[in-house]
Amino acid sequence: MPARILAFDASRGGEPRVRMAPVKTAAAPAPRHPVERDWPGDEIALSRFLAGDVLGFEQIVRYYSTMVFSLAARLVGPADAEDVVQETFLRAYHGLGKFRGESSLKTWLYAIALNRARARMGTLGRLRAVFTQGRSREDDPFASLDDAADPAASPEENAVLKERRVRLRAAIRALPEEFRAAVLLRDLEGLSYEEVADVLAVPIGTVRSRLARGRALLKEKLS
């Protein structure tokens, strides 16, 4: 699945526009931050934006959109993740003026993305209950996540790996929401315990207990 970066355009007299553009990648995984060499850092980008320079917000969008997309895709599936990312950055555009730096910009954006994904999950759940009533659902909206074949592995090994990924996704989706969020943020998105605590607005001790419980439930489901 190609990486995605949001392009930002300032609209005249209206809402900013964000455009999701696929970024073609080679067989190797895309770098976490495809535009890192152009990234001035949170403080400079934020200062530029607050001073009225739209470039500051464009840099924030380009640097963080891949991470936000990754989280959203794991929660709502790749197709709906694009809407979550756009909603996240539109809310950030209007909310950055009130950002006080009590958390990092990264965790602040993750918190917005998590809330937007939760809202969309509720909407999608209600719609799917209507449209799939009375028939089995064959398509997995998460099927394209992390399914790139390993070129060094045999077809049989790749088939086993794909099956494990399918089972892992199903097990994660079946976790209670509070455990699922902690596992996704820490084990799949790679946030530190402190960052997960900031995103979820809970003490680190709570993060550790949710992770322990979530991992235990995953182990039970996958055993």
Short mmCIF file of the C-alpha atoms (twelve columns), coordinates in Angstrom:
data_MODEL
# 
_entry.id   MODEL 
# 
loop_
_atom_site.group_PDB 
_atom_site.id 
_atom_site.type_symbol 
_atom_site.label_atom_id 
_atom_site.label_alt_id 
_atom_site.label_comp_id 
_atom_site.label_asym_id 
_atom_site.label_seq_id 
_atom_site.Cartn_x 
_atom_site.Cartn_y 
_atom_site.Cartn_z 
_atom_site.pdbx_PDB_model_num 
ATOM 1   C CA . MET A 1   0.000   0.000   0.000  1 
ATOM 2   C CA . PRO A 2   1.545   3.337   -1.003 1 
ATOM 3   C CA . ALA A 3   2.349   5.868   1.640  1 
ATOM 4   C CA . ARG A 4   0.221   8.979   1.656  1 
ATOM 5   C CA . ILE A 5   1.099   12.571  2.321  1 
ATOM 6   C CA . LEU A 6   -1.371  15.406  2.611  1 
ATOM 7   C CA . ALA A 7   -0.816  18.429  0.467  1 
ATOM 8   C CA . PHE A 8   -2.150  21.639  1.981  1 
ATOM 9   C CA . ASP A 9   -3.662  24.521  0.030  1 
ATOM 10  C CA . ALA A 10  -4.810  27.779  1.557  1 
ATOM 11  C CA . SER A 11  -8.255  28.684  0.328  1 
ATOM 12  C CA . ARG A 12  -9.108  32.284  -0.252 1 
ATOM 13  C CA . GLY A 13  -11.685 33.418  2.240  1 
ATOM 14  C CA . GLY A 14  -12.723 29.914  3.225  1 
ATOM 15  C CA . GLU A 15  -11.689 26.604  4.694  1 
ATOM 16  C CA . PRO A 16  -8.187  25.288  4.034  1 
ATOM 17  C CA . ARG A 17  -8.110  22.383  1.630  1 
ATOM 18  C CA . VAL A 18  -6.152  19.222  2.217  1 
ATOM 19  C CA . ARG A 19  -5.458  16.820  -0.611 1 
ATOM 20  C CA . MET A 20  -4.362  13.219  -0.109 1 
ATOM 21  C CA . ALA A 21  -1.766  12.201  -2.653 1 
ATOM 22  C CA . PRO A 22  -0.271  8.699   -2.929 1 
ATOM 23  C CA . VAL A 23  3.492   8.527   -2.800 1 
ATOM 24  C CA . LYS A 24  4.952   5.668   -4.819 1 
ATOM 25  C CA . THR A 25  7.472   3.621   -2.922 1 
ATOM 26  C CA . ALA A 26  9.900   0.867   -3.739 1 
ATOM 27  C CA . ALA A 27  9.668   -2.618  -2.278 1 
ATOM 28  C CA . ALA A 28  11.275  -1.387  0.935  1 
ATOM 29  C CA . PRO A 29  8.965   0.220   3.520  1 
ATOM 30  C CA . ALA A 30  8.420   3.956   3.155  1 
ATOM 31  C CA . PRO A 31  10.300  6.108   5.674  1 
ATOM 32  C CA . ARG A 32  8.198   7.214   8.617  1 
ATOM 33  C CA . HIS A 33  8.720   10.853  7.607  1 
ATOM 34  C CA . PRO A 34  9.179   11.155  3.811  1 
ATOM 35  C CA . VAL A 35  9.810   14.922  4.104  1 
ATOM 36  C CA . GLU A 36  12.026  14.875  7.201  1 
ATOM 37  C CA . ARG A 37  14.862  16.750  5.525  1 
ATOM 38  C CA . ASP A 38  12.520  19.731  5.010  1 
ATOM 39  C CA . TRP A 39  11.119  19.623  8.536  1 
ATOM 40  C CA . PRO A 40  12.165  22.623  10.684 1 
ATOM 41  C CA . GLY A 41  10.788  21.149  13.912 1 
ATOM 42  C CA . ASP A 42  7.555   21.653  15.838 1 
ATOM 43  C CA . GLU A 43  8.468   24.992  17.374 1 
ATOM 44  C CA . ILE A 44  9.527   26.726  14.149 1 
ATOM 45  C CA . ALA A 45  6.642   25.337  12.082 1 
ATOM 46  C CA . LEU A 46  4.119   26.290  14.744 1 
ATOM 47  C CA . SER A 47  5.622   29.767  15.161 1 
ATOM 48  C CA . ARG A 48  5.413   30.342  11.411 1 
ATOM 49  C CA . PHE A 49  1.766   29.352  11.330 1 
ATOM 50  C CA . LEU A 50  0.828   31.473  14.336 1 
ATOM 51  C CA . ALA A 51  2.637   34.423  12.717 1 
ATOM 52  C CA . GLY A 52  0.366   34.090  9.689  1 
ATOM 53  C CA . ASP A 53  2.684   32.114  7.400  1 
ATOM 54  C CA . VAL A 54  0.693   29.259  5.860  1 
ATOM 55  C CA . LEU A 55  3.941   27.421  5.128  1 
ATOM 56  C CA . GLY A 56  4.162   26.534  8.816  1 
ATOM 57  C CA . PHE A 57  0.903   24.600  8.715  1 
ATOM 58  C CA . GLU A 58  1.789   22.997  5.389  1 
ATOM 59  C CA . GLN A 59  4.990   21.695  6.962  1 
ATOM 60  C CA . ILE A 60  3.048   20.298  9.926  1 
ATOM 61  C CA . VAL A 61  0.619   18.558  7.594  1 
ATOM 62  C CA . ARG A 62  3.302   17.072  5.392  1 
ATOM 63  C CA . TYR A 63  5.397   15.856  8.306  1 
ATOM 64  C CA . TYR A 64  2.646   14.308  10.427 1 
ATOM 65  C CA . SER A 65  0.052   13.137  7.880  1 
ATOM 66  C CA . THR A 66  1.690   9.757   7.267  1 
ATOM 67  C CA . MET A 67  1.629   8.929   10.982 1 
ATOM 68  C CA . VAL A 68  -1.951  10.099  11.384 1 
ATOM 69  C CA . PHE A 69  -3.002  8.083   8.337  1 
ATOM 70  C CA . SER A 70  -1.345  4.961   9.754  1 
ATOM 71  C CA . LEU A 71  -3.302  5.197   13.006 1 
ATOM 72  C CA . ALA A 72  -6.577  6.005   11.253 1 
ATOM 73  C CA . ALA A 73  -6.162  3.155   8.769  1 
ATOM 74  C CA . ARG A 74  -5.673  0.667   11.584 1 
ATOM 75  C CA . LEU A 75  -8.873  1.880   13.234 1 
ATOM 76  C CA . VAL A 76  -11.297 2.484   10.357 1 
ATOM 77  C CA . GLY A 77  -9.617  0.935   7.308  1 
ATOM 78  C CA . PRO A 78  -7.591  2.628   4.548  1 
ATOM 79  C CA . ALA A 79  -10.511 4.033   2.538  1 
ATOM 80  C CA . ASP A 80  -12.112 5.877   5.455  1 
ATOM 81  C CA . ALA A 81  -8.750  6.823   6.939  1 
ATOM 82  C CA . GLU A 82  -8.295  9.543   4.327  1 
ATOM 83  C CA . ASP A 83  -11.396 11.334  5.627  1 
ATOM 84  C CA . VAL A 84  -10.175 10.963  9.212  1 
ATOM 85  C CA . VAL A 85  -6.825  12.518  8.286  1 
ATOM 86  C CA . GLN A 86  -8.475  15.475  6.582  1 
ATOM 87  C CA . GLU A 87  -10.840 16.009  9.511  1 
ATOM 88  C CA . THR A 88  -7.879  15.820  11.899 1 
ATOM 89  C CA . PHE A 89  -5.889  18.530  10.155 1 
ATOM 90  C CA . LEU A 90  -8.881  20.770  9.597  1 
ATOM 91  C CA . ARG A 91  -9.567  20.653  13.332 1 
ATOM 92  C CA . ALA A 92  -5.889  21.246  14.008 1 
ATOM 93  C CA . TYR A 93  -5.921  24.274  11.687 1 
ATOM 94  C CA . HIS A 94  -8.686  25.870  13.734 1 
ATOM 95  C CA . GLY A 95  -7.318  24.722  17.090 1 
ATOM 96  C CA . LEU A 96  -3.615  25.499  16.882 1 
ATOM 97  C CA . GLY A 97  -4.183  29.048  18.077 1 
ATOM 98  C CA . LYS A 98  -5.217  27.578  21.442 1 
ATOM 99  C CA . PHE A 99  -2.403  25.019  21.564 1 
ATOM 100 C CA . ARG A 100 -0.383  25.731  24.708 1 
ATOM 101 C CA . GLY A 101 2.300   23.084  24.430 1 
ATOM 102 C CA . GLU A 102 1.124   21.137  27.470 1 
ATOM 103 C CA . SER A 103 1.730   18.038  25.339 1 
ATOM 104 C CA . SER A 104 3.842   17.604  22.236 1 
ATOM 105 C CA . LEU A 105 2.374   18.580  18.869 1 
ATOM 106 C CA . LYS A 106 2.687   14.935  17.855 1 
ATOM 107 C CA . THR A 107 0.554   13.585  20.701 1 
ATOM 108 C CA . TRP A 108 -1.910  16.478  20.348 1 
ATOM 109 C CA . LEU A 109 -2.496  15.490  16.702 1 
ATOM 110 C CA . TYR A 110 -2.730  11.809  17.600 1 
ATOM 111 C CA . ALA A 111 -5.401  12.622  20.187 1 
ATOM 112 C CA . ILE A 112 -7.457  14.512  17.597 1 
ATOM 113 C CA . ALA A 113 -7.033  11.665  15.096 1 
ATOM 114 C CA . LEU A 114 -8.074  9.078   17.666 1 
ATOM 115 C CA . ASN A 115 -11.227 11.033  18.509 1 
ATOM 116 C CA . ARG A 116 -12.119 11.521  14.841 1 
ATOM 117 C CA . ALA A 117 -11.520 7.822   14.150 1 
ATOM 118 C CA . ARG A 118 -13.718 6.856   17.094 1 
ATOM 119 C CA . ALA A 119 -16.507 9.075   15.775 1 
ATOM 120 C CA . ARG A 120 -16.204 7.533   12.312 1 
ATOM 121 C CA . MET A 121 -16.110 4.023   13.753 1 
ATOM 122 C CA . GLY A 122 -19.436 4.713   15.440 1 
ATOM 123 C CA . THR A 123 -20.959 5.969   12.197 1 
ATOM 124 C CA . LEU A 124 -19.509 3.129   10.131 1 
ATOM 125 C CA . GLY A 125 -20.674 0.567   12.660 1 
ATOM 126 C CA . ARG A 126 -24.259 1.783   12.427 1 
ATOM 127 C CA . LEU A 127 -24.162 1.889   8.616  1 
ATOM 128 C CA . ARG A 128 -22.624 -1.558  8.314  1 
ATOM 129 C CA . ALA A 129 -25.250 -2.982  10.652 1 
ATOM 130 C CA . VAL A 130 -27.881 -1.768  8.176  1 
ATOM 131 C CA . PHE A 131 -26.185 -2.665  4.897  1 
ATOM 132 C CA . THR A 132 -24.802 -6.062  5.954  1 
ATOM 133 C CA . GLN A 133 -27.904 -7.248  7.797  1 
ATOM 134 C CA . GLY A 134 -28.919 -10.702 6.622  1 
ATOM 135 C CA . ARG A 135 -25.715 -11.452 4.671  1 
ATOM 136 C CA . SER A 136 -22.130 -12.300 5.487  1 
ATOM 137 C CA . ARG A 137 -19.513 -9.660  4.954  1 
ATOM 138 C CA . GLU A 138 -16.761 -10.955 2.656  1 
ATOM 139 C CA . ASP A 139 -14.621 -7.869  2.211  1 
ATOM 140 C CA . ASP A 140 -12.144 -6.905  4.898  1 
ATOM 141 C CA . PRO A 141 -11.572 -3.111  4.755  1 
ATOM 142 C CA . PHE A 142 -8.293  -3.659  6.586  1 
ATOM 143 C CA . ALA A 143 -6.998  -6.268  4.158  1 
ATOM 144 C CA . SER A 144 -4.453  -3.976  2.510  1 
ATOM 145 C CA . LEU A 145 -2.800  -3.004  5.797  1 
ATOM 146 C CA . ASP A 146 0.730   -4.367  6.203  1 
ATOM 147 C CA . ASP A 147 0.128   -7.043  3.563  1 
ATOM 148 C CA . ALA A 148 3.182   -6.396  1.389  1 
ATOM 149 C CA . ALA A 149 4.896   -9.671  0.565  1 
ATOM 150 C CA . ASP A 150 8.423   -10.276 1.787  1 
ATOM 151 C CA . PRO A 151 10.559  -10.626 -1.364 1 
ATOM 152 C CA . ALA A 152 13.027  -12.801 0.566  1 
ATOM 153 C CA . ALA A 153 10.350  -15.277 1.645  1 
ATOM 154 C CA . SER A 154 8.841   -18.177 -0.273 1 
ATOM 155 C CA . PRO A 155 5.199   -18.087 -1.453 1 
ATOM 156 C CA . GLU A 156 4.324   -20.525 1.337  1 
ATOM 157 C CA . GLU A 157 6.006   -18.350 3.967  1 
ATOM 158 C CA . ASN A 158 4.232   -15.247 2.659  1 
ATOM 159 C CA . ALA A 159 0.899   -17.068 2.778  1 
ATOM 160 C CA . VAL A 160 1.494   -17.985 6.427  1 
ATOM 161 C CA . LEU A 161 2.567   -14.419 7.206  1 
ATOM 162 C CA . LYS A 162 -0.551  -12.995 5.555  1 
ATOM 163 C CA . GLU A 163 -2.785  -15.353 7.541  1 
ATOM 164 C CA . ARG A 164 -1.115  -14.271 10.774 1 
ATOM 165 C CA . ARG A 165 -1.707  -10.620 9.886  1 
ATOM 166 C CA . VAL A 166 -5.367  -11.286 9.157  1 
ATOM 167 C CA . ARG A 167 -5.765  -13.029 12.520 1 
ATOM 168 C CA . LEU A 168 -3.907  -10.245 14.331 1 
ATOM 169 C CA . ARG A 169 -6.102  -7.543  12.769 1 
ATOM 170 C CA . ALA A 170 -9.253  -9.437  13.712 1 
ATOM 171 C CA . ALA A 171 -7.997  -9.947  17.266 1 
ATOM 172 C CA . ILE A 172 -7.088  -6.274  17.662 1 
ATOM 173 C CA . ARG A 173 -10.479 -5.147  16.340 1 
ATOM 174 C CA . ALA A 174 -12.160 -7.436  18.875 1 
ATOM 175 C CA . LEU A 175 -10.387 -5.820  21.839 1 
ATOM 176 C CA . PRO A 176 -12.349 -3.455  24.073 1 
ATOM 177 C CA . GLU A 177 -11.721 0.085   22.813 1 
ATOM 178 C CA . GLU A 178 -9.561  1.280   25.717 1 
ATOM 179 C CA . PHE A 179 -7.208  -1.686  25.361 1 
ATOM 180 C CA . ARG A 180 -7.196  -1.483  21.562 1 
ATOM 181 C CA . ALA A 181 -6.139  2.171   21.569 1 
ATOM 182 C CA . ALA A 182 -3.262  1.502   23.966 1 
ATOM 183 C CA . VAL A 183 -2.011  -1.492  21.970 1 
ATOM 184 C CA . LEU A 184 -2.236  0.339   18.642 1 
ATOM 185 C CA . LEU A 185 -0.444  3.438   19.880 1 
ATOM 186 C CA . ARG A 186 2.330   1.626   21.743 1 
ATOM 187 C CA . ASP A 187 2.921   -1.643  19.876 1 
ATOM 188 C CA . LEU A 188 2.000   -0.720  16.294 1 
ATOM 189 C CA . GLU A 189 2.547   3.039   16.106 1 
ATOM 190 C CA . GLY A 190 5.618   2.921   18.337 1 
ATOM 191 C CA . LEU A 191 4.740   5.763   20.716 1 
ATOM 192 C CA . SER A 192 6.498   5.855   24.064 1 
ATOM 193 C CA . TYR A 193 4.567   5.169   27.266 1 
ATOM 194 C CA . GLU A 194 4.646   8.897   28.014 1 
ATOM 195 C CA . GLU A 195 3.279   9.745   24.548 1 
ATOM 196 C CA . VAL A 196 0.496   7.168   24.833 1 
ATOM 197 C CA . ALA A 197 -0.422  8.632   28.214 1 
ATOM 198 C CA . ASP A 198 -0.595  12.111  26.656 1 
ATOM 199 C CA . VAL A 199 -2.763  10.938  23.753 1 
ATOM 200 C CA . LEU A 200 -5.184  9.050   25.978 1 
ATOM 201 C CA . ALA A 201 -5.055  11.652  28.786 1 
ATOM 202 C CA . VAL A 202 -4.426  9.004   31.430 1 
ATOM 203 C CA . PRO A 203 -1.547  8.315   33.863 1 
ATOM 204 C CA . ILE A 204 1.357   6.148   32.674 1 
ATOM 205 C CA . GLY A 205 0.326   3.510   35.199 1 
ATOM 206 C CA . THR A 206 -3.047  3.252   33.467 1 
ATOM 207 C CA . VAL A 207 -1.311  2.888   30.102 1 
ATOM 208 C CA . ARG A 208 0.804   0.041   31.458 1 
ATOM 209 C CA . SER A 209 -2.207  -1.770  32.913 1 
ATOM 210 C CA . ARG A 210 -4.232  -1.367  29.707 1 
ATOM 211 C CA . LEU A 211 -1.318  -2.638  27.641 1 
ATOM 212 C CA . ALA A 212 -0.845  -5.629  29.903 1 
ATOM 213 C CA . ARG A 213 -4.535  -6.495  29.713 1 
ATOM 214 C CA . GLY A 214 -4.733  -5.848  25.966 1 
ATOM 215 C CA . ARG A 215 -1.682  -7.982  25.239 1 
ATOM 216 C CA . ALA A 216 -3.026  -10.774 27.435 1 
ATOM 217 C CA . LEU A 217 -6.354  -10.733 25.566 1 
ATOM 218 C CA . LEU A 218 -4.531  -10.781 22.215 1 
ATOM 219 C CA . LYS A 219 -2.477  -13.755 23.328 1 
ATOM 220 C CA . GLU A 220 -5.648  -15.593 24.309 1 
ATOM 221 C CA . LYS A 221 -7.332  -14.845 20.978 1 
ATOM 222 C CA . LEU A 222 -4.286  -15.838 18.921 1 
ATOM 223 C CA . SER A 223 -3.395  -19.000 20.844 1 
# 
